[in-house]
């Protein structure tokens, strides 16, 4: 149970921190990648997230679930980093083959052609998401991929629920427009 791990971390148990890291680093990386679209930036965000957690573990309320808390903290880290960062990454860098994106395991019941189509569709969605403006991409990722409610997204981004709905709606329209250029 996470509360036990966190209590052990609060008491100075380095192995508990390592266990928590091993348990959640993949999840944190995947969300970081979805938000940033960059393998390098995602790695940096994972590192910053765990450093921030470790440095502030005494303030963590063990009665609050780790996953929702981590989504909020990670999203805020990403937004803060984007506000202070002035450099941009090219689309080619974002879609290079050497990144560490995580994909669903292959379903053995699918025919090889179906596996290829599913992979290509997922790639098209990932590329289209990267072309969205950041404010829409973050809302889309949190709502559809992380399955957060409008209210949760509103709290994470510190904006009104109506603004979240607008960003999701506009993001969907732009995503649809982007995807219409791909052959799915």
Helices and strands as residue ranges (DSSP letters): H 2-10, H 14-36, H 39-55, G 57-59, H 66-84, H 91-94, H 112-131, H 134-140, I 141-145, H 150-157, H 161-179
